[in-house]
Amino acid sequence: MSELPLLAKELDQADELAPLRDRFVLGTASDDAGVYLDGNSLGALPAHVPDRVADVVRRQWGELRIRSWEESGWWTAPERIGDRIAPLVGAAPGQIVVGDSTSVNVFKALVAAVRMADAGRDEILVDATTFPTDGYIAESAARLTGRTLRAVTPAEVPAALGHRTAAVLLNHVDYRTGRLHDLPALTAAVHACGALAVWDLCHSAGALPVGLDEHGVDLAVGCTYKYLNGGPGAPAYLYVRRELQDRFDSPLPGWNSHAEPFGMSPSYAPAAGAVRGRVGTPDILSLLALEAALDVWDGVSVDAVRAKSLALTDFFLRCVDEYTEPGRVECVTPGPHTERGSQIALRCPDAGEVMKRLIARGVVGDFRHPDILRFGFTPLYVSFRDAERAARILGEELA
Ligand SMILES: Cc1ncc(COP(=O)(O)O)c(C=O)c1O
């Protein structure tokens, strides 16, 4: 008999974040409940969100109607919610605006970064291992701005930087392998060569400390439907470091980022501050669902979340090691904590089929083409018993 189920129970009992699980709509931590390890793709539903959304729809929209732009704070929601996200990514208020998708914000951030760089700098570097959308958009941004695009791995960035580099677009955590890149060191290297650093935080915000202000990141983007639990298609966010805001020249200067949006002027004059990152009318229902979802972070420290995330992924790997025959899977997530995000990616040739069987047995992770099993560990609601049970069922399905 393995000692791991008992150990998992003890770890759950000692876990200070364990009570947060009750803030979400999930099964109990008992053995019969399903195990949700896909919060790195779509975060779970915080329990209070449906009632808040119902109020937004019934009262704010249904009764107050147009008055809600003022009276329910709809107009200022993008900046207000940006300020709620700010402490989770180490940013002071006034630098984050919420709206549009991550893809759209990558476009705004990268084109604006290139426009801020010296005119003679004619090359953009993009993370060769990036989530594909960033690469597609970087290619278009390069064409639009008349720069060339070069794809290099994050490890190759320091050697690739030079007097030609205008901007560098990097992923903080690799969506496939779960590798955490060295944001402080890479940002410093980009700055040392006089270029701007743009970071995609989709797989790190809400899972580990980011330290945007501390490390002098220039621009950053991220989604809110993964570790921030904002819901399917929840709007993304854009961070523009305060000192750069006056120089932020948006490639999508819509009326919502105008200094006087209701002046209806035929000519554009950008607003000051984070508002400059807005485009058109905000997606109010999604935005306010996200605002409600962010309440689960009240009183939660990102450092505590990070500590639990590492303990969970360490424990899961230990369980996989014990329950799976040697050599059946290869872990592609780095072992050192300094290089690990909040997911474990295991390679095996029949990963697609294995994941289907896991999901049928209530263990929900996901499959990434061609051979990766991905398990996301969201410390707000994943327990050590979840990790043990998932690894045990995985071992059975791999046998
Ligand atoms: C790293 C990364 N960037 C961008 C995206 C896509 O963002 P969106 O669909 O919000 O444009 C994802 C989606 O999973 C992602 O993981």
The ligand as an SDF file (V2000), in Angstrom:
LIG
                    3D

 16 16  0  0  0  0  0  0  0  0999 V2000
    0.6320   32.5520  -23.8720 C   0  0  0  0  0  0  0  0  0  0  0  0
   -0.6680   32.8410  -24.5500 C   0  0  0  0  0  0  0  0  0  0  0  0
   -0.8060   33.9660  -25.2850 N   0  0  0  0  0  0  0  0  0  0  0  0
   -1.9590   34.2400  -25.9340 C   0  0  0  0  0  0  0  0  0  0  0  0
   -3.0400   33.4040  -25.8500 C   0  0  0  0  0  0  0  0  0  0  0  0
   -4.3050   33.6900  -26.6410 C   0  0  0  0  0  0  0  0  0  0  0  0
   -4.9960   34.7010  -26.1080 O   0  0  0  0  0  0  0  0  0  0  0  0
   -6.4090   35.2190  -26.6610 P   0  0  0  0  0  0  0  0  0  0  0  0
   -7.1490   34.0510  -27.1670 O   0  0  0  0  0  0  0  0  0  0  0  0
   -6.9990   35.8230  -25.4190 O   0  0  0  0  0  0  0  0  0  0  0  0
   -6.1510   36.2200  -27.6980 O   0  0  0  0  0  0  0  0  0  0  0  0
   -2.9590   32.2430  -25.0750 C   0  0  0  0  0  0  0  0  0  0  0  0
   -4.1270   31.3430  -24.9580 C   0  0  0  0  0  0  0  0  0  0  0  0
   -4.1330   30.3230  -24.3510 O   0  0  0  0  0  0  0  0  0  0  0  0
   -1.7420   31.9460  -24.4280 C   0  0  0  0  0  0  0  0  0  0  0  0
   -1.6050   30.8250  -23.7210 O   0  0  0  0  0  0  0  0  0  0  0  0
  1  2  1  0
  2  3  1  0
  2 15  2  0
  3  4  2  0
  4  5  1  0
  5  6  1  0
  5 12  2  0
  6  7  1  0
  7  8  1  0
  8  9  2  0
  8 10  1  0
  8 11  1  0
 12 13  1  0
 12 15  1  0
 13 14  2  0
 15 16  1  0
M  END
$$$$
